[in-house]
Amino acid sequence: MKRPRKQMSTGDRTILGHISKRGNSYLRMLFIQAARVILVRPANWPKHGFGAWLVRAAQRLHPKVLAAALANKLARIAWTVLGARA
């Protein structure tokens, strides 16, 4: 898994970048599927740490774009957790 690009923040808006098509395509597919599973059940969004972010993003993004954005966020969380172990 490639390291995600650094985030860029301007004011109150955080720009995380995109999921690149480089790296492990199977792992990328798993992150997209995990994001779609989370998006299927909006009632469970508050259980996850990014419930408020999901509600705001769902109002302005296409569902497939939202799934990619959530997958990007999940990949960044996974990268941070794996990096913290070392």
Sequence and secondary structure as in RCSB ss.txt:
>XXXX:A:sequence
MKRPRKQMSTGDRTILGHISKRGNSYLRMLFIQAARVILVRPANWPKHGFGAWLVRAAQRLHPKVLAAALANKLA
RIAWTVLGARA
>XXXX:A:secstr
       EEETTEEE     S S HHHHHHHHHHHHHHHH GGGGGGSTTHHHHHHHHHHS HHHHHHHHHHHHH
HHHHHHHHHH 
